Amino acid sequence: MNKSEFVEILAKKTKLSKSKCDQFLNTFKDSILEVCSKGEDVTIRNFGKFCLQEKGQRKYINPQTKRMFLSKPKKFVAFKGFKSFKYGVK
């Protein structure tokens, strides 16, 4: 499912316009990114937790040149669903 399909379902269930639902999702995402970029976690009870994680450097070899490279460390926002959210699927 992509974002536009999710917005359509959200609009049907809430009886709001698609543009309002899309605006809500964008604001929700931007707010989580803003808080997580400050190093804080976002915990939504009975849903899950968004937190900033860092993936360290790794070594890799270019198969054509046989040269070894180091990748740059990457930061990303990770989501961990609570048990009630994860196992609530029917």
N, C-alpha and C positions, 0 to 999 in steps of 0.2 A: 504494500500500500504506500502510495506517495502522499505528499503533503496536500495536494488539491483534493484527493479522494478523502483524506481524513477531515479536511475542512468541510467538505460536503456532508459527511456523516454528522459532524458536530453541528452544522447548521440545521439539519433535519431534527436532531434530538433536542436542541435548545430553542428552535424556532426563531433564530436570529439570522441575519443576512450572512452570506458567505464572506463578504468584505469585513464585517465585524469579527467573525470567527478567525479569519486570516490575520487581522490586526491583533487579535488577542494572542494567537500563537507566536507571532513575531515579537510582541512585547514580552511574552513569557520567556522566549529563548534569549532575547537581549538582556533581560533582567538576570537570568541565571548566569550568562557569560560574564556580566559585569561583576556580580558578587563573587563568582569563582575566580576571576582574574585578580581579585584582591586577596586571595588565599583563604577565603571563608567557604564553608560548605553550605549547601542549601538542602535542608531536610524537610520533606513534605510527609507528614504523618500518614501512615497506611498507604503510601505510594512508593517512596524511595528517596535516595540521597544522590545529589549531584556534587562531585568534588573534582578538584584539579589534580591531575596525575602527570607524572613526567616519565617518559620513556628514555632510558639512558642511551649512550652511544653504543653502536654495534659495529663490528668489523665485517666488511664484505669484500669480495674479490670480483673484479670485472672479468668475465670469462674470456673476452677477446684479448685484452692486454695483459691479463694475469697480475694486474696491479692491485694492491690492497688499499682500501679506503676506510675512513671512519665516518659514520653518519653523524649528523648533528642531533643533540638531545631534543626531544619534542615534548611540548606540553599540550594536554588535551583535557577536556571535561569528560569525566566518566560517570555513568549512572549505575547505581546498585539498587535494584528493586527490593522492597521488603517482601518477606515470605507471603504475607496475605495478598500482595499484588502478583507475585510470581506464580503462586500455586492456585490462584483464583480462576484460571482458565478452565473452561468447561469443554 
